[in-house]
């Protein structure tokens, strides 16, 4: 009975560790999404202007 009890305890601990790992991955993905959104918001207009300048230069060259 003790052997079976030990196995069940190990499985319970393992499942909790896997759950914690999933939470950590979720937090990392959320942080990356926030950083990406902030970067796009901060640099979006500059990137748009750069591509517009390139498009205008190509249009004028044709």
CHARMM internal coordinates of N, CA and C (Angstrom, degrees):
IC EDIT
DIST 1 N 1 CA 1.4497
DIST 1 CA 1 C 1.5216
ANGL 1 N 1 CA 1 C 110.91
DIST 1 C 2 N 1.3058
ANGL 1 CA 1 C 2 N 116.99
DIHE 1 N 1 CA 1 C 2 N -36.30
DIST 2 N 2 CA 1.4578
ANGL 1 C 2 N 2 CA 120.19
DIHE 1 CA 1 C 2 N 2 CA 179.77
DIST 2 CA 2 C 1.5235
ANGL 2 N 2 CA 2 C 110.68
DIHE 1 C 2 N 2 CA 2 C -65.75
DIST 2 C 3 N 1.3281
ANGL 2 CA 2 C 3 N 116.84
DIHE 2 N 2 CA 2 C 3 N -38.39
DIST 3 N 3 CA 1.4627
ANGL 2 C 3 N 3 CA 121.21
DIHE 2 CA 2 C 3 N 3 CA 179.59
DIST 3 CA 3 C 1.5291
ANGL 3 N 3 CA 3 C 110.53
DIHE 2 C 3 N 3 CA 3 C -60.82
DIST 3 C 4 N 1.3187
ANGL 3 CA 3 C 4 N 116.16
DIHE 3 N 3 CA 3 C 4 N -46.51
DIST 4 N 4 CA 1.4610
ANGL 3 C 4 N 4 CA 120.88
DIHE 3 CA 3 C 4 N 4 CA 179.59
DIST 4 CA 4 C 1.5268
ANGL 4 N 4 CA 4 C 110.56
DIHE 3 C 4 N 4 CA 4 C -65.01
DIST 4 C 5 N 1.2999
ANGL 4 CA 4 C 5 N 116.63
DIHE 4 N 4 CA 4 C 5 N -39.24
DIST 5 N 5 CA 1.4649
ANGL 4 C 5 N 5 CA 121.35
DIHE 4 CA 4 C 5 N 5 CA 178.31
DIST 5 CA 5 C 1.5247
ANGL 5 N 5 CA 5 C 110.34
DIHE 4 C 5 N 5 CA 5 C -62.37
DIST 5 C 6 N 1.3343
ANGL 5 CA 5 C 6 N 117.24
DIHE 5 N 5 CA 5 C 6 N -43.29
DIST 6 N 6 CA 1.4657
ANGL 5 C 6 N 6 CA 121.45
DIHE 5 CA 5 C 6 N 6 CA 178.51
DIST 6 CA 6 C 1.5250
ANGL 6 N 6 CA 6 C 111.30
DIHE 5 C 6 N 6 CA 6 C -61.70
DIST 6 C 7 N 1.3140
ANGL 6 CA 6 C 7 N 116.62
DIHE 6 N 6 CA 6 C 7 N -42.30
DIST 7 N 7 CA 1.4708
ANGL 6 C 7 N 7 CA 120.54
DIHE 6 CA 6 C 7 N 7 CA 179.59
DIST 7 CA 7 C 1.5314
ANGL 7 N 7 CA 7 C 110.05
DIHE 6 C 7 N 7 CA 7 C -63.03
DIST 7 C 8 N 1.3208
ANGL 7 CA 7 C 8 N 116.70
DIHE 7 N 7 CA 7 C 8 N -44.09
DIST 8 N 8 CA 1.4628
ANGL 7 C 8 N 8 CA 119.87
DIHE 7 CA 7 C 8 N 8 CA 179.86
DIST 8 CA 8 C 1.5231
ANGL 8 N 8 CA 8 C 111.45
DIHE 7 C 8 N 8 CA 8 C -64.55
DIST 8 C 9 N 1.3230
ANGL 8 CA 8 C 9 N 117.42
DIHE 8 N 8 CA 8 C 9 N -38.84
DIST 9 N 9 CA 1.4639
ANGL 8 C 9 N 9 CA 120.21
DIHE 8 CA 8 C 9 N 9 CA 177.18
DIST 9 CA 9 C 1.5231
ANGL 9 N 9 CA 9 C 111.37
DIHE 8 C 9 N 9 CA 9 C -63.85
DIST 9 C 10 N 1.3205
ANGL 9 CA 9 C 10 N 117.17
DIHE 9 N 9 CA 9 C 10 N -42.28
DIST 10 N 10 CA 1.4719
ANGL 9 C 10 N 10 CA 120.68
DIHE 9 CA 9 C 10 N 10 CA 179.12
DIST 10 CA 10 C 1.5250
ANGL 10 N 10 CA 10 C 111.00
DIHE 9 C 10 N 10 CA 10 C -63.11
DIST 10 C 11 N 1.3255
ANGL 10 CA 10 C 11 N 116.55
DIHE 10 N 10 CA 10 C 11 N -41.51
DIST 11 N 11 CA 1.4638
ANGL 10 C 11 N 11 CA 119.69
DIHE 10 CA 10 C 11 N 11 CA 178.43
DIST 11 CA 11 C 1.5246
ANGL 11 N 11 CA 11 C 111.19
DIHE 10 C 11 N 11 CA 11 C -64.85
DIST 11 C 12 N 1.3141
ANGL 11 CA 11 C 12 N 117.32
DIHE 11 N 11 CA 11 C 12 N -39.33
DIST 12 N 12 CA 1.4633
ANGL 11 C 12 N 12 CA 120.49
DIHE 11 CA 11 C 12 N 12 CA 179.55
DIST 12 CA 12 C 1.5195
ANGL 12 N 12 CA 12 C 110.85
DIHE 11 C 12 N 12 CA 12 C -64.24
DIST 12 C 13 N 1.3272
ANGL 12 CA 12 C 13 N 117.16
DIHE 12 N 12 CA 12 C 13 N -42.69
DIST 13 N 13 CA 1.4653
ANGL 12 C 13 N 13 CA 120.95
DIHE 12 CA 12 C 13 N 13 CA 178.90
DIST 13 CA 13 C 1.5185
ANGL 13 N 13 CA 13 C 109.96
DIHE 12 C 13 N 13 CA 13 C -65.11
DIST 13 C 14 N 1.3148
ANGL 13 CA 13 C 14 N 116.89
DIHE 13 N 13 CA 13 C 14 N -41.28
DIST 14 N 14 CA 1.4681
ANGL 13 C 14 N 14 CA 120.85
DIHE 13 CA 13 C 14 N 14 CA -179.46
DIST 14 CA 14 C 1.5254
ANGL 14 N 14 CA 14 C 110.95
DIHE 13 C 14 N 14 CA 14 C -62.74
DIST 14 C 15 N 1.3275
ANGL 14 CA 14 C 15 N 116.95
DIHE 14 N 14 CA 14 C 15 N -42.53
DIST 15 N 15 CA 1.4635
ANGL 14 C 15 N 15 CA 119.88
DIHE 14 CA 14 C 15 N 15 CA 179.71
DIST 15 CA 15 C 1.5207
ANGL 15 N 15 CA 15 C 111.12
DIHE 14 C 15 N 15 CA 15 C -63.98
DIST 15 C 16 N 1.3306
ANGL 15 CA 15 C 16 N 117.58
DIHE 15 N 15 CA 15 C 16 N -37.98
DIST 16 N 16 CA 1.4607
ANGL 15 C 16 N 16 CA 120.09
DIHE 15 CA 15 C 16 N 16 CA 178.15
DIST 16 CA 16 C 1.5210
ANGL 16 N 16 CA 16 C 110.71
DIHE 15 C 16 N 16 CA 16 C -66.15
DIST 16 C 17 N 1.3296
ANGL 16 CA 16 C 17 N 116.80
DIHE 16 N 16 CA 16 C 17 N -37.93
DIST 17 N 17 CA 1.4661
ANGL 16 C 17 N 17 CA 119.73
DIHE 16 CA 16 C 17 N 17 CA 178.82
DIST 17 CA 17 C 1.5179
ANGL 17 N 17 CA 17 C 110.81
DIHE 16 C 17 N 17 CA 17 C -66.49
DIST 17 C 18 N 1.3326
ANGL 17 CA 17 C 18 N 117.38
DIHE 17 N 17 CA 17 C 18 N -40.39
DIST 18 N 18 CA 1.4641
ANGL 17 C 18 N 18 CA 120.58
DIHE 17 CA 17 C 18 N 18 CA 178.39
DIST 18 CA 18 C 1.5244
ANGL 18 N 18 CA 18 C 110.39
DIHE 17 C 18 N 18 CA 18 C -65.23
DIST 18 C 19 N 1.3175
ANGL 18 CA 18 C 19 N 117.26
DIHE 18 N 18 CA 18 C 19 N -37.95
DIST 19 N 19 CA 1.4612
ANGL 18 C 19 N 19 CA 120.78
DIHE 18 CA 18 C 19 N 19 CA 177.34
DIST 19 CA 19 C 1.5156
ANGL 19 N 19 CA 19 C 111.51
DIHE 18 C 19 N 19 CA 19 C -64.40
DIST 19 C 20 N 1.3289
ANGL 19 CA 19 C 20 N 116.28
DIHE 19 N 19 CA 19 C 20 N -40.34
DIST 20 N 20 CA 1.4624
ANGL 19 C 20 N 20 CA 120.26
DIHE 19 CA 19 C 20 N 20 CA 177.97
DIST 20 CA 20 C 1.5192
ANGL 20 N 20 CA 20 C 110.41
DIHE 19 C 20 N 20 CA 20 C -65.12
DIST 20 C 21 N 1.3176
ANGL 20 CA 20 C 21 N 116.88
DIHE 20 N 20 CA 20 C 21 N -38.34
DIST 21 N 21 CA 1.4598
ANGL 20 C 21 N 21 CA 120.48
DIHE 20 CA 20 C 21 N 21 CA 179.10
DIST 21 CA 21 C 1.5270
ANGL 21 N 21 CA 21 C 110.31
DIHE 20 C 21 N 21 CA 21 C -63.55
DIST 21 C 22 N 1.3126
ANGL 21 CA 21 C 22 N 117.63
DIHE 21 N 21 CA 21 C 22 N -41.37
DIST 22 N 22 CA 1.4613
ANGL 21 C 22 N 22 CA 120.60
DIHE 21 CA 21 C 22 N 22 CA 178.97
DIST 22 CA 22 C 1.5285
ANGL 22 N 22 CA 22 C 110.82
DIHE 21 C 22 N 22 CA 22 C -64.14
DIST 22 C 23 N 1.3157
ANGL 22 CA 22 C 23 N 116.89
DIHE 22 N 22 CA 22 C 23 N -38.27
DIST 23 N 23 CA 1.4653
ANGL 22 C 23 N 23 CA 120.09
DIHE 22 CA 22 C 23 N 23 CA 177.33
DIST 23 CA 23 C 1.5199
ANGL 23 N 23 CA 23 C 109.91
DIHE 22 C 23 N 23 CA 23 C -64.20
DIST 23 C 24 N 1.3252
ANGL 23 CA 23 C 24 N 116.91
DIHE 23 N 23 CA 23 C 24 N -42.51
DIST 24 N 24 CA 1.4633
ANGL 23 C 24 N 24 CA 120.52
DIHE 23 CA 23 C 24 N 24 CA 179.10
DIST 24 CA 24 C 1.5219
ANGL 24 N 24 CA 24 C 110.89
DIHE 23 C 24 N 24 CA 24 C -62.75
DIST 24 C 25 N 1.3243
ANGL 24 CA 24 C 25 N 117.58
DIHE 24 N 24 CA 24 C 25 N -43.14
DIST 25 N 25 CA 1.4638
ANGL 24 C 25 N 25 CA 120.37
DIHE 24 CA 24 C 25 N 25 CA 177.50
DIST 25 CA 25 C 1.5281
ANGL 25 N 25 CA 25 C 110.43
DIHE 24 C 25 N 25 CA 25 C -62.56
DIST 25 C 26 N 1.3055
ANGL 25 CA 25 C 26 N 116.89
DIHE 25 N 25 CA 25 C 26 N -41.02
DIST 26 N 26 CA 1.4587
ANGL 25 C 26 N 26 CA 120.43
DIHE 25 CA 25 C 26 N 26 CA 178.25
DIST 26 CA 26 C 1.5203
ANGL 26 N 26 CA 26 C 112.10
DIHE 25 C 26 N 26 CA 26 C -61.57
DIST 26 C 27 N 1.3285
ANGL 26 CA 26 C 27 N 116.50
DIHE 26 N 26 CA 26 C 27 N -41.35
DIST 27 N 27 CA 1.4655
ANGL 26 C 27 N 27 CA 120.01
DIHE 26 CA 26 C 27 N 27 CA 177.73
DIST 27 CA 27 C 1.5231
ANGL 27 N 27 CA 27 C 111.46
DIHE 26 C 27 N 27 CA 27 C -65.37
DIST 27 C 28 N 1.3357
ANGL 27 CA 27 C 28 N 116.97
DIHE 27 N 27 CA 27 C 28 N -39.44
DIST 28 N 28 CA 1.4699
ANGL 27 C 28 N 28 CA 119.59
DIHE 27 CA 27 C 28 N 28 CA 178.57
DIST 28 CA 28 C 1.5216
ANGL 28 N 28 CA 28 C 110.88
DIHE 27 C 28 N 28 CA 28 C -64.73
DIST 28 C 29 N 1.3212
ANGL 28 CA 28 C 29 N 117.70
DIHE 28 N 28 CA 28 C 29 N -42.74
DIST 29 N 29 CA 1.4665
ANGL 28 C 29 N 29 CA 121.08
DIHE 28 CA 28 C 29 N 29 CA 178.86
DIST 29 CA 29 C 1.5281
ANGL 29 N 29 CA 29 C 110.09
DIHE 28 C 29 N 29 CA 29 C -62.91
DIST 29 C 30 N 1.3205
ANGL 29 CA 29 C 30 N 117.14
DIHE 29 N 29 CA 29 C 30 N -41.48
DIST 30 N 30 CA 1.4646
ANGL 29 C 30 N 30 CA 120.42
DIHE 29 CA 29 C 30 N 30 CA 178.53
DIST 30 CA 30 C 1.5253
ANGL 30 N 30 CA 30 C 110.98
DIHE 29 C 30 N 30 CA 30 C -63.59
DIST 30 C 31 N 1.3221
ANGL 30 CA 30 C 31 N 117.17
DIHE 30 N 30 CA 30 C 31 N -41.63
DIST 31 N 31 CA 1.4656
ANGL 30 C 31 N 31 CA 120.74
DIHE 30 CA 30 C 31 N 31 CA 178.89
DIST 31 CA 31 C 1.5238
ANGL 31 N 31 CA 31 C 111.00
DIHE 30 C 31 N 31 CA 31 C -64.33
DIST 31 C 32 N 1.3208
ANGL 31 CA 31 C 32 N 117.47
DIHE 31 N 31 CA 31 C 32 N -42.69
DIST 32 N 32 CA 1.4652
ANGL 31 C 32 N 32 CA 121.12
DIHE 31 CA 31 C 32 N 32 CA 178.30
DIST 32 CA 32 C 1.5289
ANGL 32 N 32 CA 32 C 110.03
DIHE 31 C 32 N 32 CA 32 C -62.62
DIST 32 C 33 N 1.3244
ANGL 32 CA 32 C 33 N 117.10
DIHE 32 N 32 CA 32 C 33 N -40.77
DIST 33 N 33 CA 1.4658
ANGL 32 C 33 N 33 CA 120.46
DIHE 32 CA 32 C 33 N 33 CA 179.12
DIST 33 CA 33 C 1.5254
ANGL 33 N 33 CA 33 C 111.21
DIHE 32 C 33 N 33 CA 33 C -63.51
DIST 33 C 34 N 1.3214
ANGL 33 CA 33 C 34 N 117.21
DIHE 33 N 33 CA 33 C 34 N -40.82
DIST 34 N 34 CA 1.4663
ANGL 33 C 34 N 34 CA 120.55
DIHE 33 CA 33 C 34 N 34 CA 179.25
DIST 34 CA 34 C 1.5221
ANGL 34 N 34 CA 34 C 110.53
DIHE 33 C 34 N 34 CA 34 C -65.50
DIST 34 C 35 N 1.3326
ANGL 34 CA 34 C 35 N 117.32
DIHE 34 N 34 CA 34 C 35 N -42.77
DIST 35 N 35 CA 1.4693
ANGL 34 C 35 N 35 CA 121.10
DIHE 34 CA 34 C 35 N 35 CA 179.28
DIST 35 CA 35 C 1.5268
ANGL 35 N 35 CA 35 C 110.21
DIHE 34 C 35 N 35 CA 35 C -64.66
DIST 35 C 36 N 1.3330
ANGL 35 CA 35 C 36 N 117.31
DIHE 35 N 35 CA 35 C 36 N -42.65
DIST 36 N 36 CA 1.4618
ANGL 35 C 36 N 36 CA 120.48
DIHE 35 CA 35 C 36 N 36 CA 179.09
DIST 36 CA 36 C 1.5276
ANGL 36 N 36 CA 36 C 110.96
DIHE 35 C 36 N 36 CA 36 C -63.69
DIST 36 C 37 N 1.3099
ANGL 36 CA 36 C 37 N 117.15
DIHE 36 N 36 CA 36 C 37 N -41.95
DIST 37 N 37 CA 1.4596
ANGL 36 C 37 N 37 CA 120.55
DIHE 36 CA 36 C 37 N 37 CA 178.49
DIST 37 CA 37 C 1.5214
ANGL 37 N 37 CA 37 C 111.15
DIHE 36 C 37 N 37 CA 37 C -64.01
DIST 37 C 38 N 1.3164
ANGL 37 CA 37 C 38 N 117.12
DIHE 37 N 37 CA 37 C 38 N -41.57
DIST 38 N 38 CA 1.4674
ANGL 37 C 38 N 38 CA 120.62
DIHE 37 CA 37 C 38 N 38 CA 178.17
DIST 38 CA 38 C 1.5251
ANGL 38 N 38 CA 38 C 110.89
DIHE 37 C 38 N 38 CA 38 C -64.01
DIST 38 C 39 N 1.3313
ANGL 38 CA 38 C 39 N 117.32
DIHE 38 N 38 CA 38 C 39 N -40.24
DIST 39 N 39 CA 1.4636
ANGL 38 C 39 N 39 CA 120.72
DIHE 38 CA 38 C 39 N 39 CA 179.75
DIST 39 CA 39 C 1.5247
ANGL 39 N 39 CA 39 C 110.95
DIHE 38 C 39 N 39 CA 39 C -66.11
DIST 39 C 40 N 1.3192
ANGL 39 CA 39 C 40 N 117.06
DIHE 39 N 39 CA 39 C 40 N -43.33
DIST 40 N 40 CA 1.4652
ANGL 39 C 40 N 40 CA 120.22
DIHE 39 CA 39 C 40 N 40 CA 179.62
DIST 40 CA 40 C 1.5249
ANGL 40 N 40 CA 40 C 110.15
DIHE 39 C 40 N 40 CA 40 C -65.46
DIST 40 C 41 N 1.3092
ANGL 40 CA 40 C 41 N 116.65
DIHE 40 N 40 CA 40 C 41 N -39.76
DIST 41 N 41 CA 1.4633
ANGL 40 C 41 N 41 CA 119.95
DIHE 40 CA 40 C 41 N 41 CA 178.83
DIST 41 CA 41 C 1.5235
ANGL 41 N 41 CA 41 C 111.13
DIHE 40 C 41 N 41 CA 41 C -64.98
DIST 41 C 42 N 1.3247
ANGL 41 CA 41 C 42 N 116.51
DIHE 41 N 41 CA 41 C 42 N -42.51
DIST 42 N 42 CA 1.4657
ANGL 41 C 42 N 42 CA 120.54
DIHE 41 CA 41 C 42 N 42 CA -177.12
DIST 42 CA 42 C 1.5256
ANGL 42 N 42 CA 42 C 112.18
DIHE 41 C 42 N 42 CA 42 C -73.61
DIST 42 C 43 N 1.3193
ANGL 42 CA 42 C 43 N 117.43
DIHE 42 N 42 CA 42 C 43 N -38.04
DIST 43 N 43 CA 1.4625
ANGL 42 C 43 N 43 CA 120.90
DIHE 42 CA 42 C 43 N 43 CA -173.62
DIST 43 CA 43 C 1.5221
ANGL 43 N 43 CA 43 C 113.75
DIHE 42 C 43 N 43 CA 43 C -104.15
DIST 43 C 44 N 1.3063
ANGL 43 CA 43 C 44 N 117.72
DIHE 43 N 43 CA 43 C 44 N -4.53
DIST 44 N 44 CA 1.4595
ANGL 43 C 44 N 44 CA 121.43
DIHE 43 CA 43 C 44 N 44 CA -173.60
DIST 44 CA 44 C 1.5137
ANGL 44 N 44 CA 44 C 113.93
DIHE 43 C 44 N 44 CA 44 C -56.67
DIST 44 C 45 N 1.3077
ANGL 44 CA 44 C 45 N 117.54
DIHE 44 N 44 CA 44 C 45 N -47.58
DIST 45 N 45 CA 1.4640
ANGL 44 C 45 N 45 CA 120.89
DIHE 44 CA 44 C 45 N 45 CA -177.99
DIST 45 CA 45 C 1.5243
ANGL 45 N 45 CA 45 C 111.07
DIHE 44 C 45 N 45 CA 45 C -65.81
DIST 45 C 46 N 1.3316
ANGL 45 CA 45 C 46 N 117.84
DIHE 45 N 45 CA 45 C 46 N -40.31
DIST 46 N 46 CA 1.4656
ANGL 45 C 46 N 46 CA 120.65
DIHE 45 CA 45 C 46 N 46 CA 179.15
DIST 46 CA 46 C 1.5240
ANGL 46 N 46 CA 46 C 111.43
DIHE 45 C 46 N 46 CA 46 C -63.98
DIST 46 C 47 N 1.3219
ANGL 46 CA 46 C 47 N 116.43
DIHE 46 N 46 CA 46 C 47 N -41.79
DIST 47 N 47 CA 1.4686
ANGL 46 C 47 N 47 CA 120.14
DIHE 46 CA 46 C 47 N 47 CA 178.95
DIST 47 CA 47 C 1.5216
ANGL 47 N 47 CA 47 C 109.84
DIHE 46 C 47 N 47 CA 47 C -66.50
DIST 47 C 48 N 1.3201
ANGL 47 CA 47 C 48 N 117.00
DIHE 47 N 47 CA 47 C 48 N -41.83
DIST 48 N 48 CA 1.4662
ANGL 47 C 48 N 48 CA 120.56
DIHE 47 CA 47 C 48 N 48 CA 178.56
DIST 48 CA 48 C 1.5233
ANGL 48 N 48 CA 48 C 111.01
DIHE 47 C 48 N 48 CA 48 C -60.85
DIST 48 C 49 N 1.3301
ANGL 48 CA 48 C 49 N 116.52
DIHE 48 N 48 CA 48 C 49 N -43.96
DIST 49 N 49 CA 1.4613
ANGL 48 C 49 N 49 CA 120.57
DIHE 48 CA 48 C 49 N 49 CA 178.87
DIST 49 CA 49 C 1.5259
ANGL 49 N 49 CA 49 C 111.47
DIHE 48 C 49 N 49 CA 49 C -63.29
DIST 49 C 50 N 1.3235
ANGL 49 CA 49 C 50 N 117.15
DIHE 49 N 49 CA 49 C 50 N -40.00
DIST 50 N 50 CA 1.4654
ANGL 49 C 50 N 50 CA 120.53
DIHE 49 CA 49 C 50 N 50 CA 179.54
DIST 50 CA 50 C 1.5252
ANGL 50 N 50 CA 50 C 110.63
DIHE 49 C 50 N 50 CA 50 C -63.21
DIST 50 C 51 N 1.3290
ANGL 50 CA 50 C 51 N 117.37
DIHE 50 N 50 CA 50 C 51 N -45.27
DIST 51 N 51 CA 1.4614
ANGL 50 C 51 N 51 CA 119.81
DIHE 50 CA 50 C 51 N 51 CA 178.66
DIST 51 CA 51 C 1.5308
ANGL 51 N 51 CA 51 C 111.28
DIHE 50 C 51 N 51 CA 51 C -67.27
DIST 51 C 52 N 1.3001
ANGL 51 CA 51 C 52 N 117.22
DIHE 51 N 51 CA 51 C 52 N -34.43
DIST 52 N 52 CA 1.4653
ANGL 51 C 52 N 52 CA 119.63
DIHE 51 CA 51 C 52 N 52 CA 177.35
DIST 52 CA 52 C 1.5217
ANGL 52 N 52 CA 52 C 110.49
DIHE 51 C 52 N 52 CA 52 C -65.76
DIST 52 C 53 N 1.3350
ANGL 52 CA 52 C 53 N 117.55
DIHE 52 N 52 CA 52 C 53 N -40.64
DIST 53 N 53 CA 1.4672
ANGL 52 C 53 N 53 CA 121.06
DIHE 52 CA 52 C 53 N 53 CA 176.72
DIST 53 CA 53 C 1.5204
ANGL 53 N 53 CA 53 C 111.13
DIHE 52 C 53 N 53 CA 53 C -62.15
DIST 53 C 54 N 1.3151
ANGL 53 CA 53 C 54 N 116.96
DIHE 53 N 53 CA 53 C 54 N -40.56
DIST 54 N 54 CA 1.4708
ANGL 53 C 54 N 54 CA 120.67
DIHE 53 CA 53 C 54 N 54 CA 177.89
DIST 54 CA 54 C 1.5267
ANGL 54 N 54 CA 54 C 109.93
DIHE 53 C 54 N 54 CA 54 C -64.68
DIST 54 C 55 N 1.3295
ANGL 54 CA 54 C 55 N 117.04
DIHE 54 N 54 CA 54 C 55 N -44.58
DIST 55 N 55 CA 1.4617
ANGL 54 C 55 N 55 CA 120.50
DIHE 54 CA 54 C 55 N 55 CA 179.82
DIST 55 CA 55 C 1.5240
ANGL 55 N 55 CA 55 C 111.00
DIHE 54 C 55 N 55 CA 55 C -63.38
DIST 55 C 56 N 1.3276
ANGL 55 CA 55 C 56 N 117.22
DIHE 55 N 55 CA 55 C 56 N -39.78
DIST 56 N 56 CA 1.4648
ANGL 55 C 56 N 56 CA 120.65
DIHE 55 CA 55 C 56 N 56 CA 177.87
DIST 56 CA 56 C 1.5260
ANGL 56 N 56 CA 56 C 111.06
DIHE 55 C 56 N 56 CA 56 C -64.72
DIST 56 C 57 N 1.3332
ANGL 56 CA 56 C 57 N 117.06
DIHE 56 N 56 CA 56 C 57 N -41.41
DIST 57 N 57 CA 1.4655
ANGL 56 C 57 N 57 CA 120.81
DIHE 56 CA 56 C 57 N 57 CA 179.36
DIST 57 CA 57 C 1.5209
ANGL 57 N 57 CA 57 C 110.81
DIHE 56 C 57 N 57 CA 57 C -63.93
DIST 57 C 58 N 1.3173
ANGL 57 CA 57 C 58 N 116.87
DIHE 57 N 57 CA 57 C 58 N -40.43
DIST 58 N 58 CA 1.4687
ANGL 57 C 58 N 58 CA 120.10
DIHE 57 CA 57 C 58 N 58 CA 178.23
DIST 58 CA 58 C 1.5249
ANGL 58 N 58 CA 58 C 109.63
DIHE 57 C 58 N 58 CA 58 C -67.42
DIST 58 C 59 N 1.3236
ANGL 58 CA 58 C 59 N 117.04
DIHE 58 N 58 CA 58 C 59 N -41.89
DIST 59 N 59 CA 1.4683
ANGL 58 C 59 N 59 CA 120.71
DIHE 58 CA 58 C 59 N 59 CA 179.05
DIST 59 CA 59 C 1.5139
ANGL 59 N 59 CA 59 C 112.00
DIHE 58 C 59 N 59 CA 59 C -63.26
DIST 59 C 60 N 1.3231
ANGL 59 CA 59 C 60 N 118.02
DIHE 59 N 59 CA 59 C 60 N -37.94
DIST 60 N 60 CA 1.4630
ANGL 59 C 60 N 60 CA 121.51
DIHE 59 CA 59 C 60 N 60 CA 179.06
DIST 60 CA 60 C 1.5226
ANGL 60 N 60 CA 60 C 111.69
DIHE 59 C 60 N 60 CA 60 C -72.85
DIST 60 C 61 N 1.3208
ANGL 60 CA 60 C 61 N 117.63
DIHE 60 N 60 CA 60 C 61 N -28.73
DIST 61 N 61 CA 1.4617
ANGL 60 C 61 N 61 CA 121.34
DIHE 60 CA 60 C 61 N 61 CA -178.43
DIST 61 CA 61 C 1.5250
ANGL 61 N 61 CA 61 C 111.41
DIHE 60 C 61 N 61 CA 61 C -76.50
DIST 61 C 62 N 1.2984
ANGL 61 CA 61 C 62 N 116.90
DIHE 61 N 61 CA 61 C 62 N -23.32
DIST 62 N 62 CA 1.4715
ANGL 61 C 62 N 62 CA 119.97
DIHE 61 CA 61 C 62 N 62 CA -176.57
DIST 62 CA 62 C 1.4562
ANGL 62 N 62 CA 62 C 110.81
DIHE 61 C 62 N 62 CA 62 C -84.13
END
COOR INIT
IC SEED 1 N 1 CA 1 C
IC BUILD
